[in-house]
Amino acid sequence: MVTPVNPPPLDRTSPPPFPDGRPSRAAALPEGVRVRLLRSVYGDPRAAAELVPLLTPRQSAGLDPLPTQPAELAPELLRAHRAEVRALPDDTRLLLLLASADQYPVPTHAFLRAVAAARLDTRPLEAAETAGIAYATAGGVRFRDAWTRIAAYETASPADRRDVHRLLARVLPGRSETPHRSWHRAAGALGPSARLAAELRTSADQARSAGRPALASALAERAATLSPHPHDRDRLLAMAGADAWRAGDGDRARRLADGTHDDALTGLLALRTGNASEAFDALLAAAGEAGADGASVPAEAGAGRRSRAAVPADASAPATELLARATEAAMYTGDLRRCREAAGLARRAGIVPPGTLSGLAAAVDGRYEDARDLLEATAGRCGPGGDPTLLLHAGIAALMLGDHTRAATATLRAAASARGQGATAGVSQAMEFRAYADFWTGRPRTAEAAAADALRQAHATGQDNGACHLQAALAMFAAITGDADVCRERAEASRSYALARGLGLPAALAQWALAFLDLTLGRYDAAAARLRALAGFGPGHGHRAIRHLATPHYVEAAARTGDTRVARAAHADYDRWARAVRSPDDLALSARSRALLTPGVEALDHYRTALDLHARGTRDFERARTELLFGSVLRRLRRRTEARDRLHSALEAFESFGAPHCAGQARAELRALGAPASPARGAGDPVARLTAQQLLIARMAAEGATNREIAGRLALSPRTIDHHLRGVFSRLGIRSRIELVRLVAESDAS
């Protein structure tokens, strides 16, 4: 049996999978497993409670895919529903069978036409309505729940099922209905058929081109079942698995992959759910095979002719597309030296490499000007309506170049393009990188909200590696906004997962978040130690992109501790990159670092140069950090007027960002100067005193959500939510949720 192709949509506001009083074993499940489990049972808490004890230890840990067949998900619940259906009259059961076959597992919307063609009397549906099982609507039949619909189908005999599928196939004559007609024809088949398998594959291609990967996956899987040729079956299962992945059904994709020997699919799934180094090896092997078979076309050319989105649809995926995925795997590992290996394969096989691959390989070799030109060409391909893979890589290239405005545009367009093509899995991946761009372009709350939403999508679609990356990004935001407990919890969750799977990018980003938190709290030795470690390469030890992110802060921490030897070498490399890419933001941070490494009055010109460059850039938060450091130096040099102006400007920016620790540093400098600090932000509106994370939690609590429900929505522990609410109550000077509801309402009304 094929798994239903219409799983419930991602619910961004639903409570956690299990209500209070849930089975004790459920409480220990990872958040991603809990979200996918509830989705697989159609949101039914009864089925969820039944499934939890049936999971193997590896499934409970998220290492193996969850069950996908209804009989494996909730056998007792399904048995009870079957008994209810069997108690109905035969003619009522026939109508319910016809309706369920029209809806499950592939919805085809042909029930009324089938009823008319067979001259069926629909009055027997009254018995189903009386029993509360189903009722008639203007468009057909609506079942009480998904499990009743499944029971209505599975209760019937195989012969009756075949008959209704043949009837439904006869009433779907249109060309646009070919995939649905093929589905019903195949469901009515008695056994293997090469002709039907070929028809189904053609229909799967049609569905894929129409942006319906879930339907394409069901058709390809059915084709594999009917194909008499083992080689074709393996190929069709690989197609079905890749399409299931694109549609956001990660568990089904992994189960289908277990029945194939396809490096492209294996590499894709490992990239998003497994070990990144193994993903690189599999994708590189698949690219080499595709190149040897002559499958390679330039990604730019292929994107105009092929509608496949962010993942290869089968083993014949062009080698360039597979190399793009191998590049992503190398980025996730943090071992960008592997880009040389991929670039070498491209040269030997005559494959046109993606620009990000060539650019990163050049950067690893120290050819920064060449890297800039290659990345610039890639970043330029961010026009509307493009292929999601090209747009994603355009965004990554723009981030590497420090062009955050163009990165935001490219990643938003990548998400929109993936969404338009039904490639649900590609949406959250694009949003991983959008979070960086939104944050650095001065939209921290937008970035945090987008990352939290993408985290929920990553959990629901089984993209555990993407969820790990997003946890690290949220730790970064928490470090900026001063939520120390959230920062540490998210960073620890991200690092523990990342280090076990060789994911250097999220591991390094989480380390940077902890280091920046140390820096803002005045723990300079701890910050310097963490940031120094980010200069390393290799899986789990560092990442070049994060190295460039961290270097300016490492220089600051090192300057405050007085140990600048390693920091000077790190700055020299950073400055060389900044001059090559000509990013105003990177050049500004290099000038700031030079100022920190320069004693006394000689540093002032470097600070002024940095601020001039910041004025041409987009990283407003870093501009405020530069003003804070500049103001501190001016204060020590007794240049009171300019120091006061710089510090007030920094304070205003930090308050607009919701960065209380940095704002506190600016106030401390103003107090040392003897100048009055501006009133704390939110003096007139108590709710405005909250950090971004506290405000989000306060609003959920004011809407009536329990601590456990809030924890489930934000992928945090209930203990952390309790700590945050205590902080909210303390900041607002209140003692009850009733007072919280009133203050939030007053704030919204003001």
Secondary structure, 3 states (H helix, E strand, C coil): CCCCCCCCCCCCCCCCCCCCCCCHHHHCCCHHHHHHHHHHCCCCHHHHHHHHHHCCHHHHCCCCCCCCCHHHHCHHHHHHHHHHHHCCCHHHHHHHHHHHHHHCCCCCCCHHHHHHHCCCCCCCHHHHHHCCCEEEECCEEEECCHHHHHHHHHCCCHHHHHHHHHHHHHCCCCHHHHHHHHHHHHHCCCCCCHHHHHHHHHHHHHHHHCCCHHHHHHHHHHHHHHCCCHHHHHHHHHHHHHHHHHCCCHHHHHHHHCCCCCHHHHHHHHHHHCCHHHHHHHHHHHHHHHHHCCCCCCHHHHHHHCCCCCCCCCCCCCHHHHHHHHHHHHHHHCCCCHHHHHHHHHHHHCCCCCHHHHHHHHHHCCCHHHHHHHHHHHHCCCCCCCCHHHHHHHHHHHHHCCCHHHHHHHHHHHHHHHHHCCCHHHHHHHHHHHHHHHHHCCCHHHHHHHHHHHHHHHHHCCCHHHHHHHHHHHHHHHHHHCCHHHHHHHHHHHHHHHHHCCCHHHHHHHHHHHHHHHHHCCCHHHHHHHHHHCCCCCCCCCCHHHHHHHHHHHHHHHHHHCCCHHHHHHHHHHHHHHHHHCCHHHHHHHHHHHHHCCCHHHHHHHHHHHHHHHCCCCCHHHHHHHHHHHHHHHHHCCCHHHHHHHHHHHHHHHHHHCCHHHHHHHHHHHHHHCCCCCCCCCCCCHHHHCCHHHHHHHHHHHCCCCHHHHHHHHCCCHHHHHHHHHHHHHHHCCCCHHHHHHHHHHHHHC
